[in-house]
Amino acid sequence: MLDRLAIDKYEIPGFELMLRAGKSAYLALRQHWPTAQSLSIFCGPGNNGGDGLVMAGLAIEQSGDCSQVSVYLVGGEDAVRRLRGEARQAYDWAIAKGVVVQAFDPKVQIASDVVVDALLGTGLKGEVRGGYVKAIELINKASVPTLSVDIPSGLCSDTGAVLGSAIVADLTVTFIGLKRGMLTHRGVDHCGKLLFSSLELPEAVYREFAPSVKLIDPQSVRNHVPPRARSAHKGNFGHLLVVGGDKGMAGAALMAAQAAIRSGAGLVSLATRPENVASCNIRCPEVMAQGVRSGLELKELMGRATTVLIGPGLGTSAWSGQLLNSIQSVDMPMVWDADALNLLSQITSDETSKAETIAGEQDSNRKKPEEFHEDDFLQDRSHNHNGLRNNPQWKKRVLTPHPGEAARLLGVDTGVVQADRFSAARSIQRRFGGVTVLKGAGTLINDGKESLLCHQGNPGMASGGMGDVLAGVIAALMAQGLTPMIAASVGVSVHAQAADAEAAENGERGMLATDLITRLRKLLNPPLTGENRQGGLSESPDE
């Protein structure tokens, strides 16, 4: 832990860190709610509660009016006696400032301008119980803005899961290191606005620990897209083949193809049902739509492509299966999305069932979804997929499941995936190789070596076609020569940035996937300046 390292190796006293944390949170409160006059601060008996007690002392120190600061200590009648270490120091410090600490009563009426949640910190493992549940329910029901100290009480810092009951904060001030659970799954709903404070720790502290997940820097993603030579032609930027568009689903495949063109692919072909070709050519003449009736016809198109995207609108019909079978063993960079993943899960599930029957392992002996933990995702089926994981062809592939598709690939319920998205993404990657992009709030990218998290994006993206557009962006970047991991990270970030720009201009509700497509071009190109606005010959100024 970074805080333990700061205390033990760099000799920063624990209570000094607590004072810094309380001050940082209090300053954030004042900046966020400058007119607030009264505070209700709910504390637990641990270090998180100690931070809250420091905030109470600072509030009284600033206002000189202890009647405007109500402090409630949760943990039973002997909560004060159970205070230890820095938390006890904070209690004594706050009392000396004039803070009055009351035992928490579930019947208390919250009438303050702001509530501070300092109940439970990152050390929480099991479900919230007893008086903490009642305190959380009381705070959540109050129509009062809430600031959470370090993490909303009841939220798992590792996974973003709610441990029975959790605070829904308007503002969370977190310290020393960002907690990955805040940035994905339920964490994004419970944290509200998120502020980070390093508490002035030396940079050397951070160099000693490699983070388990890295945030994608939206400002740097464009640097991964190389500039184009003046002599470039369309053949330099790849030929992407999009495969999909079963009956009634041509739109998904066409959106993916359009996104690919706007993301810079040199050529984009679309292999789809013959009856879709005319409408696709009218809607987007830049896409070369080709009708295919069978896997054999698809193989003929494969010879001209350098990269493949399969899945958008593919369906799960016999036609869909033929196309997938004809493409899955081809040695070429690929993106597998949507129904391609559903068909893949059926194939691997069938292989597993056969292996289990031969071994005499019946389904009744397998774990129920709620019994899975951490890396247990792999234990039932991974022995049948070593061939996929170790196949060099799969190292060139990006899988882009949403939680439902991820659950089918892993053979578990969607709830299991969402309960620990980090383990789910890692398990899919370990099972199939290549790069896994687990979509959702706080999209995760895992290549087996590192895990990336995209914290951009908004609820407006919860509409049909968003995943098809994302798949098209990633595939286009791969066609232009980016590695699967870089293409995935750039694609995910640019896709989310486009959605945020659209939301800022027009709002989240009613956002369409096609609204994002026109924004991709600007995000993937360097800003237009005098140096790159035009090329070619220019006249020298007259002497």
C-alpha positions in Angstrom: 0.0 0.0 0.0 1.2 3.5 -0.9 0.2 5.0 2.4 2.1 2.3 4.3 5.2 2.8 2.2 5.0 6.6 2.9 4.8 5.9 6.6 7.4 3.2 6.9 10.0 4.1 4.3 9.6 7.8 3.9 8.8 8.4 7.6 5.7 10.6 7.1 3.7 10.2 10.3 0.3 8.5 9.8 -1.4 11.3 11.7 0.2 13.9 9.4 -1.3 12.1 6.4 -4.6 12.1 8.1 -4.4 15.8 8.7 -3.5 16.4 5.0 -6.5 14.2 4.0 -8.9 16.0 6.2 -7.7 19.4 5.0 -7.8 18.3 1.3 -11.4 17.1 1.7 -12.5 20.1 3.6 -11.0 22.5 1.0 -12.8 20.6 -1.7 -16.1 20.8 0.2 -15.7 24.6 0.5 -14.9 25.0 -3.2 -17.8 22.8 -4.3 -20.4 24.3 -1.9 -19.0 27.7 -1.0 -22.2 28.9 0.7 -22.7 25.9 2.9 -22.9 26.9 6.6 -23.8 23.7 8.4 -22.3 20.2 8.1 -23.3 16.7 9.3 -20.3 14.4 9.4 -20.8 10.7 9.8 -17.7 8.8 11.0 -16.7 5.2 11.6 -14.1 4.2 14.2 -11.3 3.6 11.6 -9.0 5.9 9.7 -11.7 7.0 7.3 -13.6 8.3 10.4 -10.4 10.0 11.5 -10.4 12.0 8.3 -13.9 13.1 9.0 -13.0 14.2 12.5 -10.2 16.3 11.1 -12.7 18.0 8.7 -15.0 18.7 11.7 -12.1 20.4 13.6 -11.2 22.5 10.6 -14.8 23.6 10.1 -15.1 24.8 13.7 -11.6 26.4 13.5 -12.7 28.4 10.4 -16.2 29.3 11.6 -15.8 29.5 15.3 -19.3 28.0 15.7 -19.4 24.4 16.9 -23.3 24.4 16.7 -23.0 24.3 12.9 -21.0 21.1 12.8 -22.8 17.8 13.8 -20.6 14.8 14.2 -22.0 11.3 14.5 -19.8 8.3 15.4 -21.2 4.9 14.2 -20.2 1.7 15.8 -22.2 1.3 19.0 -21.9 2.8 22.5 -18.3 1.8 22.9 -17.2 3.2 19.5 -15.0 5.9 21.2 -13.2 3.3 23.3 -12.5 1.3 20.2 -10.7 4.1 18.5 -7.0 3.3 17.9 -3.9 4.8 16.4 -4.3 7.8 14.2 -8.1 7.7 14.5 -7.8 8.2 18.2 -5.3 11.0 17.7 -7.8 12.6 15.3 -10.6 12.3 17.9 -8.5 13.9 20.6 -7.4 16.7 18.1 -11.0 17.4 17.1 -12.3 17.4 20.7 -9.6 20.0 21.5 -10.9 22.1 18.6 -14.4 22.1 20.2 -16.0 19.3 18.2 -18.8 17.5 20.0 -19.1 13.8 19.0 -22.5 12.1 19.3 -23.3 8.4 19.1 -25.2 7.7 15.9 -28.9 7.4 16.3 -30.9 6.2 13.2 -33.7 8.5 14.1 -31.6 11.6 13.7 -32.9 14.2 11.3 -30.4 15.6 8.7 -31.0 19.3 8.4 -27.5 20.5 7.3 -26.4 22.0 4.1 -23.9 19.2 3.3 -23.3 15.7 4.6 -19.8 14.2 4.9 -19.5 10.4 4.6 -16.5 9.2 6.6 -17.9 5.9 7.6 -16.0 3.2 5.9 -12.8 3.2 3.8 -11.0 1.0 1.3 -10.4 -1.8 3.9 -14.0 -3.0 3.7 -14.2 -6.6 2.4 -17.5 -8.1 3.4 -21.0 -6.7 3.2 -21.9 -3.6 5.2 -23.9 -4.5 8.4 -25.6 -3.1 11.4 -25.5 0.6 12.2 -23.5 1.3 9.0 -26.4 0.1 6.8 -28.8 2.4 8.7 -26.4 5.3 8.4 -26.0 4.8 4.7 -29.7 4.5 4.2 -30.3 7.7 6.2 -27.7 9.7 4.2 -29.0 8.4 0.8 -32.6 9.3 1.7 -31.7 12.8 2.8 -32.1 15.5 0.1 -28.7 16.9 1.0 -25.5 17.0 -1.1 -23.0 14.4 0.1 -19.2 14.3 0.0 -17.5 11.0 0.5 -14.0 10.8 2.0 -11.6 8.6 0.0 -14.4 6.3 -1.3 -18.2 6.1 -0.9 -18.8 3.9 2.1 -19.9 0.4 1.0 -18.3 0.5 -2.4 -15.6 -2.1 -3.1 -12.4 -0.3 -4.1 -11.1 -3.2 -6.2 -14.2 -4.0 -8.3 -16.7 -1.2 -8.0 -19.3 -3.6 -6.6 -21.7 -2.5 -3.9 -21.1 -4.5 -0.8 -24.8 -4.7 0.3 -25.4 -1.0 0.7 -23.3 2.0 -0.4 -23.4 5.8 -0.3 -24.4 7.7 -3.5 -22.1 10.7 -3.3 -22.2 14.0 -5.2 -18.5 14.4 -4.7 -15.7 12.0 -3.7 -12.3 13.2 -2.7 -9.8 10.3 -2.9 -6.3 10.2 -1.6 -2.8 9.0 -2.6 -3.9 6.6 -5.4 -7.0 6.3 -7.5 -9.0 3.2 -6.6 -9.9 1.2 -9.8 -13.3 0.3 -8.5 -14.3 3.9 -8.6 -13.9 4.1 -12.3 -16.0 1.1 -13.5 -19.2 -0.8 -12.9 -21.3 0.8 -10.0 -18.4 2.9 -8.9 -19.2 5.5 -11.5 -22.7 5.8 -10.2 -21.7 6.1 -6.5 -18.7 8.5 -6.7 -20.3 11.5 -8.4 -17.6 14.0 -9.3 -14.2 12.5 -8.4 -11.3 14.6 -7.1 -7.8 13.2 -6.4 -5.2 14.4 -3.9 -1.7 13.0 -3.6 -1.4 14.4 -0.1 2.0 15.8 -1.2 3.6 12.3 -1.3 7.0 12.3 -3.0 7.1 11.0 -6.5 9.5 8.2 -5.4 6.6 6.6 -3.6 4.6 6.1 -6.8 7.7 4.8 -8.7 7.9 1.8 -6.3 4.5 0.4 -7.2 3.3 -0.5 -10.7 -0.5 0.1 -10.8 -2.7 -2.9 -11.6 -4.6 -0.8 -14.1 -3.6 2.3 -16.0 -5.9 5.1 -17.1 -5.9 6.0 -20.8 -4.7 9.6 -21.3 -7.2 11.1 -23.8 -4.7 13.9 -24.6 -2.0 11.5 -25.7 -3.9 8.9 -27.8 -3.6 11.0 -31.0 0.2 10.6 -30.7 -0.2 6.9 -31.5 -1.6 7.7 -34.9 1.4 8.4 -37.2 1.3 11.4 -39.6 0.7 10.7 -43.2 3.4 11.2 -45.9 2.6 13.7 -48.6 3.1 10.9 -51.2 0.6 8.5 -49.5 -2.1 6.7 -51.3 -5.1 4.6 -50.2 -3.2 1.4 -50.4 -0.9 2.6 -47.6 -3.7 2.6 -45.1 -5.1 -0.9 -45.4 -8.1 -2.6 -46.8 -10.7 -3.5 -44.1 -13.3 -6.1 -44.8 -16.4 -5.8 -42.6 -18.4 -9.0 -42.4 -22.0 -8.8 -41.2 -25.5 -7.6 -41.9 -27.8 -10.6 -41.7 -31.5 -10.1 -42.5 -32.8 -7.0 -40.9 -29.4 -6.0 -39.5 -27.6 -4.4 -42.3 -27.5 -1.1 -40.4 -25.1 -2.5 -37.8 -22.5 -3.6 -40.4 -22.9 -0.3 -42.4 -22.3 1.8 -39.3 -19.1 -0.1 -38.5 -18.0 0.4 -42.1 -18.8 4.1 -42.0 -16.9 4.5 -38.8 -13.9 2.7 -40.3 -13.8 5.1 -43.2 -14.0 8.2 -40.9 -11.2 6.7 -38.9 -8.8 6.6 -41.8 -8.9 3.2 -43.4 -7.7 3.4 -47.0 -10.4 1.0 -48.4 -13.4 -0.5 -46.7 -15.4 -3.4 -48.2 -18.6 -4.8 -46.7 -19.5 -8.5 -47.1 -23.3 -8.8 -46.4 -26.5 -10.4 -47.6 -27.0 -9.8 -51.3 -30.3 -8.0 -50.6 -28.5 -5.4 -48.5 -26.1 -4.3 -51.2 -28.2 -1.7 -53.0 -29.3 0.2 -49.9 -25.7 0.2 -48.5 -24.3 1.6 -51.8 -26.9 4.4 -51.7 -26.3 5.2 -48.0 -22.5 5.2 -48.2 -21.0 5.0 -51.7 -17.5 5.0 -50.2 -18.1 1.5 -48.8 -17.7 -1.3 -51.4 -20.7 -3.5 -50.5 -20.5 -7.0 -51.8 -23.3 -9.6 -51.6 -22.1 -13.1 -50.3 -24.3 -16.1 -50.1 -21.8 -18.5 -48.6 -18.5 -18.9 -46.9 -16.9 -19.8 -50.2 -17.8 -16.4 -51.7 -16.4 -14.7 -48.6 -13.1 -16.4 -49.1 -12.8 -14.8 -52.5 -13.1 -11.3 -50.9 -10.6 -12.2 -48.2 -7.8 -12.2 -50.7 -8.0 -8.4 -51.1 -8.3 -7.5 -47.5 -5.5 -6.8 -45.0 -7.8 -6.6 -41.9 -11.2 -8.1 -41.0 -14.0 -7.0 -38.7 -16.6 -9.7 -38.2 -19.7 -9.5 -36.1 -21.8 -6.4 -36.5 -25.3 -7.5 -37.5 -23.9 -10.9 -38.3 -26.7 -12.9 -36.7 -26.6 -16.5 -35.6 -28.2 -18.1 -38.7 -26.7 -20.9 -40.8 -25.4 -18.1 -43.2 -23.7 -16.4 -40.2 -22.1 -19.7 -39.1 -20.7 -20.3 -42.6 -19.1 -16.9 -42.8 -17.5 -17.3 -39.4 -16.2 -20.8 -40.1 -14.6 -19.6 -43.3 -12.8 -16.8 -41.6 -11.8 -18.0 -38.1 -8.6 -19.8 -39.2 -7.3 -17.0 -41.5 -4.0 -15.5 -40.4 -4.9 -11.8 -40.5 -5.5 -9.0 -38.0 -9.1 -9.2 -36.9 -11.7 -7.7 -34.7 -14.5 -10.0 -33.4 -17.6 -8.2 -32.2 -21.3 -8.8 -31.4 -22.7 -12.0 -32.9 -19.2 -13.3 -33.9 -18.6 -13.5 -30.1 -22.0 -15.2 -29.6 -21.1 -17.8 -32.2 -17.7 -18.2 -30.7 -19.2 -18.9 -27.3 -21.4 -21.6 -28.8 -18.5 -23.2 -30.5 -16.4 -23.3 -27.3 -19.4 -24.4 -25.2 -19.9 -27.3 -27.5 -16.3 -28.3 -27.3 -16.5 -28.1 -23.5 -19.6 -30.2 -23.3 -17.9 -32.9 -25.4 -14.8 -32.8 -23.2 -16.9 -33.0 -20.1 -18.9 -36.0 -21.4 -15.7 -37.9 -22.2 -14.3 -37.2 -18.8 -17.5 -38.0 -17.1 -17.9 -34.5 -15.7 -21.6 -33.7 -15.8 -22.9 -30.1 -15.6 -24.4 -30.8 -12.2 -20.9 -30.9 -10.8 -20.0 -27.5 -12.1 -20.0 -24.3 -10.0 -23.0 -22.1 -9.9 -22.4 -18.6 -11.2 -22.6 -17.1 -7.7 -19.9 -19.4 -6.6 -17.2 -18.0 -8.9 -14.4 -15.9 -7.5 -11.5 -14.0 -9.0 -9.8 -16.3 -11.5 -12.3 -19.1 -11.1 -13.8 -17.9 -14.4 -11.1 -20.0 -16.1 -11.4 -23.2 -14.1 -14.3 -24.8 -15.9 -13.3 -24.4 -19.6 -9.8 -23.1 -20.0 -8.3 -26.6 -20.6 -10.2 -26.7 -23.9 -8.9 -23.4 -25.2 -5.2 -23.6 -24.9 -5.1 -24.0 -28.7 -6.8 -20.6 -29.2 -4.8 -18.8 -26.6 -1.5 -20.1 -27.9 -2.4 -19.8 -31.6 -0.3 -17.0 -33.2 -3.3 -16.0 -35.3 -5.3 -15.1 -32.1 -2.5 -12.7 -31.0 -3.6 -10.5 -33.8 -7.2 -10.4 -32.7 -9.3 -8.0 -30.7 -12.5 -9.2 -29.0 -14.9 -6.5 -28.0 -17.7 -8.0 -25.8 -20.3 -6.2 -23.8 -21.0 -7.7 -20.4 -23.7 -10.1 -21.8 -21.3 -11.4 -24.5 -18.5 -11.7 -22.0 -20.7 -13.8 -19.8 -21.5 -16.2 -22.6 -17.8 -16.5 -23.5 -17.0 -17.3 -19.8 -20.1 -19.5 -19.2 -21.4 -17.5 -16.3 -24.1 -15.0 -15.6 -23.8 -11.3 -16.5 -23.9 -10.4 -12.9 -20.8 -12.4 -12.3 -19.0 -10.4 -15.0 -20.1 -7.1 -13.6 -19.2 -8.0 -10.0 -15.6 -8.1 -11.0 -15.0 -6.7 -14.5 -11.2 -6.7 -14.1 -11.1 -10.5 -13.5 -13.6 -11.1 -16.3 -11.5 -9.1 -18.9 -8.4 -10.9 -17.8 -10.0 -14.3 -18.0 -11.3 -13.7 -21.5 -7.9 -12.6 -22.6 -6.2 -15.6 -21.0 -8.8 -17.9 -22.6 -8.7 -16.6 -26.1 -5.5 -14.6 -26.4 -5.1 -11.4 -28.2 -6.7 -8.3 -26.8 -10.0 -8.1 -24.9 -12.1 -4.9 -24.7 -14.8 -5.3 -22.1 -17.2 -2.6 -22.9 -19.4 -0.7 -20.4 -19.0 2.1 -17.9 -15.2 2.2 -17.4 -14.3 0.1 -20.5 -11.4 -2.2 -19.8 -8.6 -3.3 -22.2 -6.4 -6.3 -21.5 -3.7 -7.9 -23.6 -2.3 -10.2 -20.9 0.5 -7.8 -20.0 -1.3 -4.7 -18.9 -4.8 -3.5 -18.2 -6.1 -0.1 -19.3 -9.2 1.7 -18.3 -11.1 4.4 -20.2 -12.8 6.8 -17.8 -14.4 8.9 -20.5 -17.9 8.3 -21.9 -21.4 8.9 -20.7 -24.9 7.3 -20.4 -25.9 8.7 -23.7 -23.8 5.8 -25.2 -26.4 3.3 -23.9 -28.1 3.0 -27.3 -28.0 0.6 -30.2 -25.1 0.7 -32.7 -22.5 2.2 -30.3 -20.5 -1.0 -30.2 -20.6 -1.4 -34.0 -19.1 2.1 -34.4 -16.4 1.3 -31.8 -15.5 -2.0 -33.6 -15.2 -0.1 -36.9 -12.8 2.5 -35.3 -10.6 -0.2 -33.8 -10.5 -2.3 -37.0 -9.7 0.8 -39.1 -6.7 1.7 -36.8 -5.4 -1.9 -37.1 -5.8 -1.7 -40.9 -3.5 1.4 -40.7 -0.8 -0.6 -39.0 -1.4 0.0 -35.3 -0.9 -3.0 -33.0 -4.0 -4.6 -31.6 -3.4 -3.1 -28.1 -2.7 0.4 -29.3 -5.6 0.3 -31.8 -8.0 -0.8 -29.0 -6.9 1.8 -26.6 -6.9 4.7 -29.1 -10.3 3.5 -30.5 -11.9 3.2 -27.1 -10.7 6.6 -26.1 -11.6 8.4 -29.3 -15.0 6.8 -29.3 -15.7 7.9 -25.8 -14.4 11.4 -26.5 -16.7 11.7 -29.4 -19.6 10.8 -27.2 -18.6 13.3 -24.6 -18.3 16.0 -27.2 -21.7 15.1 -28.5 -23.3 15.1 -25.0 -21.7 18.5 -24.2 -23.2 20.0 -27.4 -26.6 18.3 -27.6 -27.2 16.4 -24.3 -27.0 12.7 -23.5 -30.6 11.6 -24.1 -31.3 10.7 -27.7 -27.7 10.4 -28.7 -27.2 8.2 -31.8 -24.3 6.0 -32.8 -24.1 7.8 -36.1 -23.7 11.1 -34.3 -20.3 10.0 -33.2 -19.1 9.0 -36.7 -18.7 12.6 -38.0 -16.7 13.6 -34.9 -14.1 10.8 -35.3 -12.2 12.6 -38.1 -11.4 15.6 -36.0 -10.3 13.5 -33.0 -7.9 11.4 -35.0 -6.2 14.2 -36.8 -3.8 16.8 -35.4 -5.3 20.2 -34.8 -5.3 22.3 -37.9 -2.6 25.0 -37.7 -0.7 27.1 -40.2 1.9 24.4 -40.5 -0.5 21.5 -41.5 -3.5 23.3 -42.9 -2.2 23.1 -46.4 0.7 21.5 -48.3 2.4 21.7 -51.6 4.1 24.7 -53.2 3.8 28.2 -51.8 5.2 31.4 -53.1 8.1 33.2 -51.4 7.2 36.6 -50.1 8.3 39.4 -52.3 11.6 41.1 -51.3 
